[in-house]
Amino acid sequence: MCLFSVIIPTYNRAELIEKTINSVLAQEFQDYEIIVVDDGSTDDTIKILKPYQRRIKILQQANKGPGAARNLGIKHAKGKYIAFLDSDDEWFFWTLANYEKLIREYQEPSFICGSFINLQIGEHVSSNQESSAPTAKYYKDFYSYPGFALYLFTTSSVAVKTQVIREVGGFSESGFEDLDLWLRLGTSRGYVLIESPFTAVRWFHDNNICFSEVYNRTGIQSIIETEKDGQYPGGIQRQSDRRNKICTLFRAASLTFIREGKIQDAMYIYLETFIWQLQLARFRFLLGFPLIALGKIMKQD
């Protein structure tokens, strides 16, 4: 058994995935396996992967989305921890080494999240970014974190204990699968948030799946329904912690939808989470949102 299984889901990333894989092969810490799951690519992704066959395990499936691709990787993983990396992102050479240090320091926490830097494709990663001993904070679980860390980390800067992620059922396949998983890991013992140095580079480009309208709306609806059905852990005792994280993200999502002219999607979030926002005393949002929506509608008319 290795310490890390690095799972890289990919779909039509022939122009980007080589840099992603090379960033793993350049890691200081070398006790890992790499599993690349091709999610039905129709470009030259497989051709690009072939020279790496001795260093990586390649799995293939029909196109089902990133959640299903990651789940296939999880099924075949042999590592004690799973570290995720999207095929259009990269790691710094110290990423796995810092995960390993924190795993030892905090006695095998379930969930580790690192910070990341956003760059546009073609931008240069600053040479001033240097490795250093990781600065991190420990919490008994994800729900105990007082803020909302999803704005601080991305799926490419996360490592989860393999046994734990299998116990909670892996990723959803309905969109926003990352947030759904973090919520289902909410009461798992040990959550570590790495404050510095950066763990990953997240590249922005025209084909980022997170900008898909269907993907966002479908995932938001699934998470709201899952919470209403009481399927996330923690019961009534942790309800406020869960809904604080859900509402923080979805307030931002609703305002983004308004800016994009997607008034119906924005109103869906507002109405479906209204009681939760009220219970959390988010009065500024509850009062301000209708005015912002009305202003957008009037501009459209």
DOZANU-321670 format. One line per 3 residues: number of its first residue (from 1); their letters; for each residue x negated, y, z negated of C-alpha. Coordinates in Angstrom, 1 decimal. Last residue first. Layout:
<recs>
NUM	a	X/Y/Z | ...;
</recs>
This chain:
<recs>
301	dqk	36.7/45.3/20.1 | 33.3/43.7/19.2 | 32.4/46.7/17.1;
298	mik	35.7/46.4/15.2 | 35.1/42.8/14.5 | 31.6/43.5/13.2;
295	gla	32.9/46.2/10.8 | 35.7/43.8/9.6 | 33.1/41.1/8.8;
292	ilp	30.9/43.6/6.9 | 34.0/44.9/4.9 | 35.2/41.3/4.2;
289	fgl	31.7/40.4/3.0 | 31.2/43.2/0.6 | 33.8/42.3/-2.1;
286	lfr	32.9/38.6/-2.4 | 29.2/39.3/-1.9 | 29.0/41.9/-4.6;
283	fra	31.2/39.9/-6.9 | 28.9/36.8/-7.0 | 30.1/36.0/-10.5;
280	lql	29.1/32.3/-10.3 | 32.7/31.3/-10.9 | 33.8/33.8/-8.1;
277	qwi	31.2/32.3/-5.7 | 32.5/28.8/-6.4 | 36.1/30.0/-5.9;
274	fte	35.3/31.6/-2.6 | 33.2/28.7/-1.2 | 35.7/27.4/1.4;
271	lyi	36.9/30.9/2.2 | 33.6/32.6/2.7 | 32.1/29.6/4.5;
268	yma	35.0/29.3/7.0 | 35.0/33.1/7.4 | 31.4/33.0/8.7;
265	dqi	32.2/30.2/11.1 | 35.2/32.1/12.4 | 33.2/35.3/12.8;
262	kge	30.4/33.9/14.9 | 29.3/37.3/16.3 | 25.6/36.6/15.8;
259	rif	25.3/39.1/13.0 | 28.4/37.6/11.4 | 26.9/34.1/11.6;
256	tls	23.8/35.4/9.8 | 25.9/36.8/7.0 | 27.7/33.5/6.6;
253	aar	24.3/31.6/6.5 | 22.9/34.0/3.8 | 25.9/33.4/1.6;
250	flt	25.6/29.7/2.5 | 22.1/29.4/1.1 | 22.9/31.0/-2.3;
247	cik	26.2/29.2/-2.4 | 24.7/25.8/-2.2 | 22.0/26.5/-4.7;
244	nrr	24.4/28.0/-7.3 | 26.8/25.2/-6.6 | 24.4/22.6/-7.7;
241	dsq	23.3/24.3/-10.9 | 26.9/25.2/-11.8 | 28.0/21.6/-11.3;
238	rqi	25.2/20.1/-13.5 | 27.4/19.1/-16.4 | 30.4/18.4/-14.2;
235	ggp	28.6/15.5/-12.6 | 24.9/15.5/-12.1 | 24.6/13.7/-8.8;
232	yqg	26.3/14.8/-5.5 | 29.4/12.9/-4.5 | 31.9/14.9/-6.3;
229	dke	34.3/15.1/-3.4 | 34.2/18.9/-3.4 | 30.4/18.7/-3.2;
226	tei	30.5/16.3/-0.2 | 33.0/18.4/1.5 | 30.9/21.6/1.2;
223	isq	27.8/19.7/2.4 | 29.6/18.2/5.4 | 31.0/21.6/6.4;
220	igt	27.6/23.2/6.3 | 26.1/20.4/8.3 | 28.6/20.7/11.1;
217	rny	28.4/24.5/11.3 | 24.6/24.5/11.4 | 24.1/21.7/14.0;
214	ves	26.9/23.0/16.2 | 25.4/26.4/16.4 | 21.8/25.2/17.1;
211	fci	19.2/27.5/15.5 | 17.9/24.7/13.2 | 17.0/22.7/16.3;
208	nnd	14.1/24.9/17.2 | 14.1/24.9/21.0 | 13.2/28.6/21.7;
205	hfw	10.2/28.6/19.5 | 9.2/29.1/15.8 | 6.2/27.2/14.4;
202	rva	6.2/26.2/10.8 | 2.7/26.1/9.4 | 2.4/23.9/6.3;
199	tfp	1.1/23.6/2.8 | 0.3/27.2/1.9 | -2.0/27.7/-1.1;
196	sei	-0.2/28.3/-3.3 | 3.2/28.2/-5.1 | 3.6/24.5/-5.1;
193	lvy	7.0/23.5/-6.6 | 7.0/20.3/-8.5 | 10.2/18.4/-9.4;
190	grs	10.1/15.5/-11.8 | 12.8/13.0/-12.6 | 15.5/12.7/-10.0;
187	tgl	18.5/14.9/-10.9 | 18.7/17.0/-7.7 | 17.5/14.3/-5.3;
184	rlw	21.0/14.3/-3.8 | 20.9/18.1/-3.5 | 17.5/17.9/-1.8;
181	ldl	18.9/15.3/0.6 | 21.9/17.5/1.6 | 19.5/20.5/2.1;
178	def	17.4/18.4/4.5 | 20.3/16.9/6.3 | 21.7/20.3/7.4;
175	gse	23.3/18.2/10.2 | 25.5/15.1/10.2 | 22.9/12.4/10.0;
172	sfg	22.4/12.4/6.2 | 18.9/11.6/5.1 | 17.7/8.8/2.8;
169	gve	20.2/6.7/0.8 | 19.6/8.0/-2.7 | 17.7/4.9/-3.8;
166	riv	15.6/5.0/-0.7 | 14.4/8.5/-1.5 | 13.6/7.5/-5.0;
163	qtk	11.6/4.4/-4.0 | 9.6/6.4/-1.5 | 8.6/9.2/-3.9;
160	vav	9.2/12.5/-2.0 | 6.7/14.8/-0.3 | 7.8/18.1/1.2;
157	sst	6.1/20.8/3.2 | 7.3/19.8/6.7 | 10.9/19.7/5.4;
154	tfl	10.5/23.5/4.6 | 9.7/25.3/1.5 | 10.2/28.8/-0.1;
151	yla	13.6/29.7/1.2 | 14.8/26.2/0.1 | 13.5/27.1/-3.4;
148	fgp	16.7/28.6/-4.8 | 16.0/30.0/-8.2 | 16.2/28.5/-11.7;
145	ysy	14.6/25.1/-10.9 | 16.5/22.8/-13.2 | 18.5/21.3/-10.3;
142	fdk	15.3/20.1/-8.7 | 14.3/18.0/-11.8 | 12.3/18.2/-15.1;
139	yyk	10.5/21.3/-13.7 | 6.8/21.7/-12.9 | 5.2/24.8/-11.5;
136	atp	2.3/24.8/-9.1 | -1.0/26.5/-8.2 | -3.0/24.2/-6.0;
133	ass	-6.8/24.2/-6.2 | -8.1/26.2/-3.2 | -8.2/25.9/0.6;
130	eqn	-8.6/29.0/2.6 | -6.4/31.1/4.8 | -8.7/33.9/6.1;
127	ssv	-9.0/32.0/9.4 | -5.5/33.3/10.2 | -3.4/30.8/12.2;
124	heg	-3.2/32.4/15.7 | 0.1/33.1/17.3 | 1.0/31.2/20.5;
121	iql	4.2/29.7/19.2 | 5.6/32.2/16.6 | 4.4/31.8/13.1;
118	nif	6.1/31.1/9.7 | 3.9/30.2/6.8 | 4.7/27.5/4.3;
115	sgc	5.1/26.8/0.6 | 4.9/23.3/-0.9 | 7.6/21.0/-2.4;
112	ifs	7.0/17.9/-4.5 | 9.9/15.5/-5.5 | 9.9/12.3/-7.6;
109	peq	7.0/13.3/-10.0 | 4.2/10.8/-10.3 | 2.5/11.6/-13.6;
106	yer	2.3/15.4/-13.3 | -1.4/15.7/-12.9 | -1.8/12.6/-10.8;
103	ilk	1.0/13.5/-8.3 | -0.3/17.1/-8.4 | -3.7/16.1/-7.2;
100	eyn	-2.3/13.8/-4.5 | -0.1/16.5/-3.1 | -3.0/18.9/-3.0;
97	alt	-5.2/16.3/-1.1 | -2.3/15.7/1.3 | -2.1/19.4/2.3;
94	wff	-5.9/20.2/2.2 | -6.4/20.1/6.0 | -3.6/22.6/6.6;
91	wed	-0.5/20.9/8.1 | 1.2/21.5/11.4 | 4.7/22.0/12.8;
88	dsd	6.5/21.1/16.1 | 6.6/17.4/15.4 | 8.2/17.9/12.0;
85	lfa	6.1/16.7/9.1 | 7.5/14.7/6.2 | 5.4/13.2/3.4;
82	iyk	6.7/9.9/2.0 | 5.3/8.6/-1.3 | 4.2/5.1/-2.4;
79	gka	3.4/4.3/1.2 | 4.6/1.3/3.2 | 7.2/3.1/5.4;
76	hki	9.3/1.1/7.8 | 12.7/2.0/6.5 | 11.6/5.6/5.8;
73	gln	10.6/5.9/9.5 | 14.0/4.8/10.6 | 15.6/7.3/8.1;
70	raa	13.4/10.1/9.6 | 14.8/9.4/13.1 | 18.4/9.2/11.8;
67	gpg	18.1/12.6/10.1 | 16.2/14.1/13.1 | 19.0/13.4/15.7;
64	kna	20.5/10.2/17.2 | 18.7/10.0/20.5 | 18.1/6.3/21.3;
61	qql	15.3/4.8/19.2 | 11.5/4.4/19.2 | 8.9/3.7/16.6;
58	iki	5.2/4.5/17.1 | 2.7/3.5/14.3 | -0.4/5.7/14.3;
55	rrq	-4.1/5.5/14.4 | -4.7/2.8/17.0 | -1.8/4.1/19.1;
52	ypk	-3.2/7.6/19.3 | -4.0/7.5/23.1 | -0.4/6.5/23.7;
49	lik	1.2/9.4/21.9 | 1.0/11.9/24.9 | 2.6/9.3/27.2;
46	itd	5.4/8.8/24.6 | 6.1/12.5/24.5 | 6.1/12.9/28.3;
43	dts	9.7/14.1/28.6 | 13.0/12.2/28.1 | 12.6/11.7/24.3;
40	gdd	14.9/9.2/22.7 | 14.2/10.0/19.0 | 10.5/9.0/19.0;
37	vvi	9.6/8.1/15.4 | 6.0/8.7/14.6 | 4.7/6.9/11.5;
34	iey	1.3/7.9/10.2 | -0.3/5.9/7.4 | -2.1/7.5/4.4;
31	dqf	-5.1/7.3/2.1 | -7.3/9.8/4.0 | -7.3/12.9/1.8;
28	eqa	-9.3/15.7/3.5 | -6.7/15.7/6.3 | -7.9/16.2/9.9;
25	lvs	-5.9/13.2/11.2 | -2.8/14.9/9.9 | -3.5/18.2/11.8;
22	nit	-4.3/16.1/14.9 | -0.8/14.6/14.8 | 0.8/18.1/14.8;
19	kei	-1.5/19.4/17.5 | -0.6/16.5/19.7 | 3.1/16.9/19.0;
16	lea	3.4/20.3/20.7 | 3.6/20.1/24.5 | 5.2/16.6/24.5;
13	rny	7.8/17.6/22.0 | 10.8/16.1/23.7 | 12.3/14.6/20.5;
10	tpi	10.0/13.8/17.5 | 10.3/12.6/14.0 | 7.0/12.6/12.1;
7	ivs	6.8/10.5/8.9 | 3.6/10.5/7.0 | 3.5/7.5/4.6;
4	flc	1.4/8.4/1.7 | -0.4/6.6/-1.1 | -1.2/3.5/0.9;
1	m	0.0/0.0/0.0;
</recs>
